[in-house]
Amino acid sequence: MKPVNNKSLLHFIFDQMDKLDKKEIDLNDAKAQALLAKQANNTMKYELDRVHTEIKLRDFNVTHGSDIQMRNVEGKVFD
């Protein structure tokens, strides 16, 4: 199972905790996987923060008759 959302990420983490408890993985593997899970969680939080900012910006534009746009740095291709 590949974690693709918060629910599956949490399921994965619980499975890893169970494997660690049963000594199926060692502490170093568990630490490495925990760091990767943290990074995945940070990415999900970033997306939520971005959507929240876009909503606030849209509300500001409507209220003030502005057309301020947020740059889409995610869409830039790598050189």
Stockholm file with secondary structure:
# STOCKHOLM 1.0

chainA/1-79         MKPVNNKSLLHFIFDQMDKLDKKEIDLNDAKAQALLAKQANNTMKYELDRVHTEIKLRDFNVTHGSDIQMRNVEGKVFD
#=GR chainA/1-79 SS CCCCSHHHHHHHHHHHHHHHHTTSSCHHHHHHHHHHHHHHHHHHHHHHHHHHHHHHHHHHHHHHTCCCCCCCGGGCCCC
#=GC SS_cons        CCCCSHHHHHHHHHHHHHHHHTTSSCHHHHHHHHHHHHHHHHHHHHHHHHHHHHHHHHHHHHHHTCCCCCCCGGGCCCC
//
